Amino acid sequence: MKPAALFLLAVAALAQTAAPKKSALDKPTLEAYARYVELFQIDVQVKIDDPKPAKNFPGYSEVIVHFTYDGGAKDDVFYVSADGQTIVKGDVTNINASPFQANLDTISLTGQPTFGPANAPVTIVEFGDLECPSCKAEAPVLREDIPKMYGDKVRVVFKDFPLESIHPWARAAAITSRCVLRQSQAAYWKFFDWDYENQEQLNGDNLHAKALEWAGKNGVDPVAMGRCLDTKATEPEVNKNIAEARKLGLTGTPSLFINGRKVGGLPFPVMQQLIDIELKHLGK
């Protein structure tokens, strides 16, 4: 056989035995990759969303990977090239948009308790827990210090993130507070303040009765509120907020977002600095 023919046969044999290239667009392949990178054990559950075009990353698809383990959860975003060969993990931003746009796109403000004007230049979103002592300490900053200092320049929004593993009545409190919200925004914030003021006296056994007693004294229809509590009518809203918190990678409370910038609980002087930075950045 001629040398050229032998060479072609050898190339053909190599082509037949060469392993196919892996693709990150293949879900089992991406899961194995993520487990290897993060050193996740087998009992960590992984769910991978279908890829969708990345808004600010032309030529790449955005793939969200959900990890759950022992009641905890986190989501990671992977950007995968069209051929499935390149993975980018992290935030992709546009110089003309907020560097925190991914957070802003994730956080829904619809139907949430809020005070301050909707068109305020600064919006602070707190993911909090009504049984959380640190949230109780943060409450006066949000409820008193910021309105006094900034007036209509700041809007505050509260979203439920009950830490059930350490706070046994936090979920019930979140459901209760949103039953109040169904009747009145103003009443909601009265309940919010009352909850933190009486946090040490509340527990899983007396919360229901004390909340109904509070309702009767504060212009909230206790009958309608009782029906709401008995049917847990607002629990889907609480669950939606929890899922959103997990998508944002939150693990504790209070977790705050100042115009999308993620921070923890802050004393007022530090909060003031961050608000002033936002106002200066916006030319306000």
C-alpha positions in Angstrom: 0.0 0.0 0.0 1.3 3.5 -0.8 2.4 5.8 2.0 -0.3 8.3 1.2 -3.0 5.7 1.5 -1.6 4.5 4.8 -1.6 8.1 6.1 -5.2 8.6 5.1 -6.2 5.3 6.8 -4.4 6.5 10.0 -6.2 9.8 10.0 -9.6 8.0 9.5 -8.9 5.7 12.4 -8.0 8.7 14.7 -11.2 10.5 13.6 -13.2 7.4 14.5 -11.7 7.0 18.0 -11.5 10.7 19.0 -13.9 11.6 21.7 -16.6 14.1 20.7 -16.3 17.6 22.1 -18.3 18.4 25.2 -20.9 21.1 25.0 -22.0 23.2 27.9 -25.4 23.5 26.2 -25.9 19.8 27.1 -27.5 19.8 30.6 -25.8 16.7 32.1 -22.4 18.1 30.9 -23.0 21.5 32.4 -24.2 19.9 35.7 -21.1 17.7 35.9 -18.9 20.8 35.2 -20.7 22.8 37.9 -20.5 20.0 40.5 -16.7 19.7 39.8 -16.1 23.4 40.1 -18.1 23.9 43.2 -17.2 20.5 44.8 -20.8 19.8 45.3 -21.7 16.4 46.8 -24.1 14.1 45.1 -27.0 15.0 47.4 -27.0 18.6 46.2 -29.9 18.8 43.8 -29.3 20.6 40.5 -31.9 21.9 38.1 -30.9 23.6 34.9 -33.1 26.0 32.9 -33.3 26.0 29.2 -30.8 28.4 27.6 -32.1 31.8 26.4 -30.3 34.6 24.5 -28.2 36.8 26.8 -29.4 40.4 26.7 -26.1 42.1 27.1 -23.8 39.4 25.7 -24.3 38.9 22.0 -23.5 35.4 20.7 -24.0 33.8 24.1 -26.9 32.1 25.8 -27.8 32.6 29.5 -28.3 29.4 31.5 -29.5 29.6 35.1 -28.5 26.7 37.3 -30.5 26.1 40.5 -28.8 24.3 43.4 -30.7 23.1 46.5 -29.5 21.3 49.6 -31.0 20.7 53.0 -33.5 23.5 52.8 -31.0 26.0 51.3 -30.8 27.2 47.7 -28.8 29.3 45.4 -28.8 30.2 41.7 -25.9 30.7 39.4 -25.9 32.2 35.9 -23.7 30.8 33.2 -23.2 32.4 29.8 -22.5 29.7 27.1 -21.1 30.4 23.6 -23.1 29.3 20.6 -20.9 26.3 20.0 -21.1 25.3 23.7 -17.4 25.4 24.2 -17.0 28.6 26.3 -18.5 29.3 29.6 -18.5 32.7 31.3 -19.8 32.9 34.9 -20.6 36.3 36.5 -22.4 39.5 35.8 -22.4 41.0 32.3 -23.2 44.7 32.3 -23.7 47.5 29.7 -21.7 50.7 30.3 -24.9 52.7 29.6 -27.0 50.8 32.2 -26.8 50.3 35.9 -24.0 48.0 37.0 -26.6 46.4 39.2 -29.1 45.9 36.4 -29.2 42.1 36.9 -30.5 42.6 40.5 -32.9 45.3 39.4 -34.3 43.0 36.7 -34.8 40.2 39.3 -36.4 42.2 42.1 -40.2 42.7 41.5 -41.8 45.6 43.3 -45.3 44.8 42.3 -47.7 44.4 45.2 -45.0 44.9 47.8 -45.4 47.1 50.9 -43.7 50.5 50.3 -43.4 54.0 51.6 -42.0 57.1 49.9 -42.9 58.2 46.3 -42.7 55.8 43.4 -40.6 58.2 41.4 -38.0 58.8 44.2 -34.4 58.7 42.7 -33.3 56.2 45.3 -35.1 52.9 46.1 -34.1 50.7 49.0 -35.4 47.2 49.0 -35.1 45.2 52.1 -35.4 41.4 52.2 -36.2 40.9 55.9 -37.6 38.6 58.5 -40.1 39.8 61.1 -38.6 37.5 63.8 -35.0 38.6 63.0 -33.3 40.7 65.7 -31.0 42.3 63.2 -33.9 43.3 61.1 -35.5 44.9 64.2 -32.3 46.9 64.7 -32.4 48.0 61.1 -36.0 49.1 61.2 -35.5 52.5 62.8 -33.0 53.4 60.2 -35.5 52.7 57.4 -38.6 53.9 59.2 -37.3 57.0 61.0 -33.8 58.2 60.0 -34.1 58.0 56.2 -37.5 59.8 55.9 -36.3 62.6 58.3 -33.1 63.1 56.3 -34.2 62.5 52.7 -37.9 63.1 52.5 -39.3 62.3 49.0 -35.8 61.3 47.6 -36.0 57.8 48.9 -38.5 55.0 48.5 -38.4 51.9 50.8 -39.8 48.5 49.9 -40.0 45.4 52.1 -39.9 41.9 50.9 -40.4 38.8 53.0 -37.5 36.4 53.5 -38.3 34.4 56.6 -35.4 32.3 57.8 -37.4 29.3 58.9 -34.5 27.1 60.0 -33.7 29.6 62.9 -36.9 31.6 63.2 -39.9 29.3 63.7 -42.7 31.9 63.5 -41.2 34.1 60.8 -43.2 32.5 58.0 -46.5 32.9 60.0 -45.6 36.6 60.6 -44.9 37.2 57.0 -48.3 35.6 56.0 -50.0 37.7 58.7 -48.4 41.0 57.6 -49.5 40.5 54.0 -53.0 39.8 55.2 -52.9 43.2 56.8 -51.4 44.6 53.5 -54.5 43.4 51.6 -56.5 45.9 53.6 -54.2 48.9 53.7 -50.6 50.0 53.1 -50.7 52.3 56.1 -52.0 49.5 58.3 -49.2 47.2 57.1 -46.5 49.6 58.3 -48.3 49.9 61.6 -48.2 46.1 61.9 -44.5 46.1 60.8 -43.6 48.6 63.6 -45.8 46.7 66.2 -44.2 43.4 65.3 -40.6 44.6 65.9 -41.6 46.6 69.0 -43.2 43.4 70.5 -40.8 40.8 68.9 -39.6 39.4 72.3 -43.2 38.8 73.5 -44.4 37.1 70.3 -44.0 33.4 69.5 -45.6 30.7 67.4 -48.3 30.0 69.9 -49.6 33.6 70.5 -48.9 35.4 67.2 -52.3 34.6 65.7 -54.3 35.8 68.6 -52.2 38.8 69.3 -52.3 39.8 65.6 -56.1 39.6 65.6 -56.3 41.6 68.8 -54.0 44.2 67.3 -56.2 44.4 64.1 -59.3 45.2 66.1 -57.5 48.1 67.7 -56.0 49.5 64.6 -58.8 49.8 62.0 -58.2 46.5 60.4 -61.2 44.2 59.8 -60.4 41.3 62.1 -63.0 39.0 60.5 -61.5 39.4 57.0 -58.0 39.1 58.4 -59.0 35.9 60.3 -60.3 34.4 57.0 -57.0 35.4 55.3 -55.0 33.8 58.1 -57.1 30.6 58.3 -56.7 30.0 54.5 -53.1 31.2 54.4 -54.2 33.2 51.4 -51.0 35.3 51.2 -48.6 32.4 51.5 -48.0 32.2 47.7 -46.8 35.8 47.9 -44.4 34.9 50.6 -43.1 31.9 48.7 -42.6 34.1 45.6 -40.5 36.5 47.7 -38.4 33.7 49.1 -37.8 32.3 45.7 -36.6 35.7 44.5 -34.3 36.1 47.5 -32.7 32.7 46.7 -32.3 33.7 43.0 -30.4 36.7 44.2 -28.1 34.5 46.3 -29.3 35.8 49.7 -28.6 33.7 52.8 -29.3 36.1 55.6 -31.4 39.1 56.8 -31.5 42.0 56.6 -30.3 42.1 53.0 -30.7 45.4 51.3 -30.5 46.7 47.7 -29.9 50.4 47.2 -30.8 51.1 43.6 -29.8 47.5 43.0 -26.5 47.6 44.9 -26.5 44.7 47.4 -25.5 45.5 51.0 -26.2 44.0 54.4 -27.7 45.7 57.4 -26.2 49.1 57.9 -26.0 51.8 60.6 -27.5 55.1 59.5 -24.1 56.9 58.9 -23.0 54.2 56.4 -26.5 54.1 54.8 -26.4 57.9 54.5 -23.0 57.7 52.6 -24.4 55.2 50.1 -27.6 57.2 49.5 -25.5 60.4 49.0 -23.3 58.5 46.5 -26.5 57.4 44.6 -27.9 60.9 44.6 -24.6 62.4 43.4 -24.3 59.7 40.7 -27.8 60.6 39.4 -27.1 64.3 39.6 -29.8 64.8 42.3 
